[in-house]
Amino acid sequence: MTSLDKPTTPEGPVGDDQKAVTQAALFDAFGGIRGTVETMLPGLLFVMIYTINKDVKSSAIAAGAVAVLLVIVRLLRKDTVKHAFSGVFGVGVGVAFALFTGDAKGFYLPGMIYGAGLGVAFTVSALLGFPLLGVVLGPVFKENLSWRTRNPGRKKAYTKASLAWGLIFLAKYAILFPLYWWGDATQLGWVLIALKLPPMVLAVYFTWLFLAKAPPPIDVIAEYEAEEAAEKAAKAARERGV
């Protein structure tokens, strides 16, 4: 079967094309390889320096400095900065906690609370039938919230994906919080770095798996533009007396 012979729907492509579109959208939404590296680098630098010298202040300052530097590089290259800014904000809060408490564990605590909160939010939203992932990814796929009432197959996929994110995040922090309470800062830091990427990759994989098999998104932006063009054409016809 050629690409021209593949089945389609009025809403968009299906089959391999739909999988490719979903993969590209997810890659962009979550920052891709560069965004992942920028997210991990400050925390990795913090735990490396702290492992060597056990100095909270120098470790925190170094992590904060590299986070700011990553934003500056993106600004100079005129790249998108949404992922870099979110990263520098999170690192900034962690640096503030670490310096204020004088405890290296303070660097990780804000991010851990945020991540656990996300796990709860994803899980509860899925159980309530208003999956958070659909709210986040709807604009990426140009469907906004149309999946809620017009595309039940995608709502089901978003619900499954949100539940997967929630359970994966909750499992991750079920491991990390006991280490925060009873382990030392070095152990916590290295385990946190080790658990930074695999759960995210697993969650994104499940998201791709569910959405790739779901009906294509309804492009509400294209619909709106088509309606607007039709209204302009009708108005022009009336003015010409047609």
N, C-alpha and C positions, 0 to 999 in steps of 0.2 A: 504494500500500500504506500503510495507516495504521499508527500505532505499535502498535496492538493486533494487527495482522496480521503483524508482524515475527516471523521465526523466533526461537525461544529454545531454550535447553538447560537441563537441571536445574541447571547451575552458574551461570547468569546470562544477561544480555542479549547479543545479537550485533548486527552491523551498526552503524548510526549510534549506537545507544545505547552499544554497547561502545566506540566511538571517543570518545564524550563522557566516559564514565566514566574511560577511560585518560587522556584529556587533563587532566581535573580532578585525578586522582591524581598525575600527573607535576607539574602546576603546584604542588600542595601539597608534594610531596616535595622539590622543588628550590627552594622559597622564594618562587616567583612574582616579580613585578616588584619588590616592596619588598625581598625578600631579595637580589635581584641588585644593586639600588642600594646596599644596605648593604654588600655584599661589595666593590663597586668603589670606593666613596667614599673610604675611608682611603688606598688606594693612589693614587688620583687626586690627593688633597690632598698626599700626600708628593711626588709627582713635580712638581706645580705649584709648590710652595714651593721645592723644591730647584732647579728650573729658574731661578727668580728670584734666589735668594740663595746657592745652592751651599753651604748650611749643613746638614750632616747632622743635627745635634742638634735644631734647631728643626723641621725637616721631620719627623723621627721622632716628636717629642713631639706635634706637631699631629695626625699620623695616629693615634697611640695615643689621644689625647684624644677625637677624634671617634668612634673605634670604641667607647670606653667610653660616650660620650654616647648612641650609638645603642642600646646595651643598656639604659641607664637609662630612655630614652624608652619602650622596649618594656615594661620592668618597671612603669613608672608607668601605662601603658595596659593592663596585665595581658594583653599579647599573648604569643604563643609566642616564646620566646627562643632556641630551639635554633640557628637560623641566625645570629642575632646573636652568641651566645656562641662559636660556631665561628669566626666572623669576628674577634672580638676576640682570641681565642687566637692565631690565625694572625698578626694584626697585631702582637700583643705579642711573639711570637717574632722577627718581622722587626725590630721596634724594638730589641729586645735585641741582635740581631746587628749592626745598623747602629751603635748606640752603642758596642758593644764593639770593633768593628773600625775605627770612624771612617770607613768607606767606605759610600757610599750604596747600592752594589750589595748590601751585606749585608742591606738591608731586603728585597730580592727573593729572596735565595738560599733561605731555608727553604721558601717557597711553591713555588719552582721544583723543588726536590728532592722535595717532597711530590707535586706534580703529575706529575712524571716517574715517581715510584714508583707512583702510581695508574694511569698509562698501562701500566706493566709488569704490575701486578696484574690489571687488566681483561683484558689480552691473554692472559696466562698462564692465568687462571681460565677463560676461554672455550675455550682449546685443551685444557684438562684436563677439560672437560665439567661444570664446577661454576661457572657464570658468576656473577661477583661482583654484577652488577646484580640478579640474581634474589634474592640474599641481602638486598640493600638494599631492594628494592621489594616483596618478598614480604609483609612485614607491612603495607605500605601498602594492598595489594590484599586483605588479610585471607586470603591463601593460604599464608603462611609458606613452608615448603619443599615444599609438596605438588606443585609443578610438577616436582620432580626425579623422582618415581616415578609420579605419577598423571596428569600432564598434559604429555605429550611435546611437544605443539605449542607450549606456552608455554616449555618448556625450550629448544627450538630458537630461539624468538624472543629469549629472554634471552641466549642464546649469541651470536646475531648482534648484538644491541644492545651487549653487553659488548665484543665485538670492535671494533665501531664506536667506542665510547668509547676503547678502548685505542689504536687507530691514530690517532684524532684528537688525543689527548693527546700521543702520542709525536711526531707531526708538529709540533705546537705547540712542544714543548720542543727539537726538533731545530733550530728557528729561534732560540729564545731563548738556549740555552746558548752558541752561538758569540758572540752579542752580549755575554753576560756575560763571556766570556773576553777578547774583543778589542775590544768597543765601549766607549763611555763610559756612565756611569750615567744620564745624561739620555736618551740614545738608547734604552737598555735599558728605562727606565721608560715612555716613551711607546709603544714597540712592545708592551710587556707590557700596557699599558692597552688598546691597540688590539686585542690578541688575547685580551682577557679574555672578552668576550661572544660573538663569532661562533663559536668552536669549541664553546662550551657550548650555544648555540642549535642548532647542527648536530647535536651528540650527542643532545640531547633530542628533536630532530625525528626522527632515526633510531629512537630508542627508541619514540616514539609510533607511528611507521610500522610497526615490527615487531610491537609489542604489540597495536595496533588490529586487525591482521589475524590475530592468534593466537586460539586458543580462549579463552573467558572464564575467569577465575580460579575455582578451587574455593574457596568461602568456608568454610575449616576452622573458623573461629570459630562460624559459624552451625551447622555440623554438630555441633560440640561442645555448643553450647547445646541443640540439638534432642535429642541423645543424653542429656544431663543431665535435660532435662524428661521424656523418656520413662522414664528410670530412676525419677524421683520419682513419676511417675504409676503405674508398676508397683508401687513400694513402697507407695504409698497404697492401691492396690487390694488388695494382699496383707494389709495391716493391717485393711482392712474385711472381709476374708474372702471377697473376690470370686474 
